[in-house]
Amino acid sequence: GNGHGGAIYGELTEGSMQKIIDLMKVHTKLGTNSRFIDVGCGLGKPNIHVALDPGVEVSYGVEMENVRWWLGMNNLDAVLKSASNYKEANG
């Protein structure tokens, strides 16, 4: 699989990521005018997370491993489709 020893490693839980973001908001003033860069972004989950909270201006992810990059692009595509469907359904 994509777990231990596979293409995916170092995953944080959503709650742990939120704790990190909360600390970054306090100590680095991470906010809506910020730019977030994740080198070795894997599936891109932290990039998506900071795009939602605190809603950074720009969120960049850099991934060199092909499988992780494709999985990250699939995640981004799913989020964008979900947002589009939500917007269509709720105006």
Contacts in CASP RR format, 6 or more apart in sequence:
PFRMAT RR
TARGET T0000
AUTHOR 0000-0000-0000
METHOD contacts of the structure
MODEL  1
GNGHGGAIYGELTEGSMQKIIDLMKVHTKLGTNSRFIDVGCGLGKPNIHV
ALDPGVEVSYGVEMENVRWWLGMNNLDAVLKSASNYKEANG
1 7 0 8 1.000
2 8 0 8 1.000
2 67 0 8 1.000
2 71 0 8 1.000
3 9 0 8 1.000
7 65 0 8 1.000
7 67 0 8 1.000
7 68 0 8 1.000
7 71 0 8 1.000
8 42 0 8 1.000
8 43 0 8 1.000
8 68 0 8 1.000
8 71 0 8 1.000
11 43 0 8 1.000
11 45 0 8 1.000
12 20 0 8 1.000
12 45 0 8 1.000
12 46 0 8 1.000
14 49 0 8 1.000
17 45 0 8 1.000
17 46 0 8 1.000
17 49 0 8 1.000
18 49 0 8 1.000
18 53 0 8 1.000
21 30 0 8 1.000
21 49 0 8 1.000
21 50 0 8 1.000
21 53 0 8 1.000
21 54 0 8 1.000
24 30 0 8 1.000
25 31 0 8 1.000
25 54 0 8 1.000
30 36 0 8 1.000
30 50 0 8 1.000
30 54 0 8 1.000
30 56 0 8 1.000
31 54 0 8 1.000
31 55 0 8 1.000
31 56 0 8 1.000
32 54 0 8 1.000
32 55 0 8 1.000
32 56 0 8 1.000
32 57 0 8 1.000
33 57 0 8 1.000
34 50 0 8 1.000
34 54 0 8 1.000
34 56 0 8 1.000
34 57 0 8 1.000
35 56 0 8 1.000
35 57 0 8 1.000
35 58 0 8 1.000
35 59 0 8 1.000
35 60 0 8 1.000
36 46 0 8 1.000
36 47 0 8 1.000
36 50 0 8 1.000
36 56 0 8 1.000
36 58 0 8 1.000
36 59 0 8 1.000
36 60 0 8 1.000
37 60 0 8 1.000
37 61 0 8 1.000
37 62 0 8 1.000
38 44 0 8 1.000
38 46 0 8 1.000
38 47 0 8 1.000
38 59 0 8 1.000
38 60 0 8 1.000
38 61 0 8 1.000
38 62 0 8 1.000
39 61 0 8 1.000
39 62 0 8 1.000
40 61 0 8 1.000
40 62 0 8 1.000
40 63 0 8 1.000
40 64 0 8 1.000
40 68 0 8 1.000
41 47 0 8 1.000
41 61 0 8 1.000
41 62 0 8 1.000
41 63 0 8 1.000
41 68 0 8 1.000
41 72 0 8 1.000
42 63 0 8 1.000
42 65 0 8 1.000
42 68 0 8 1.000
42 69 0 8 1.000
42 71 0 8 1.000
42 72 0 8 1.000
43 68 0 8 1.000
43 71 0 8 1.000
43 72 0 8 1.000
43 75 0 8 1.000
44 61 0 8 1.000
44 63 0 8 1.000
44 72 0 8 1.000
44 75 0 8 1.000
44 76 0 8 1.000
45 75 0 8 1.000
47 59 0 8 1.000
47 60 0 8 1.000
47 61 0 8 1.000
48 59 0 8 1.000
48 75 0 8 1.000
48 76 0 8 1.000
48 79 0 8 1.000
50 56 0 8 1.000
50 59 0 8 1.000
51 59 0 8 1.000
63 69 0 8 1.000
63 72 0 8 1.000
END
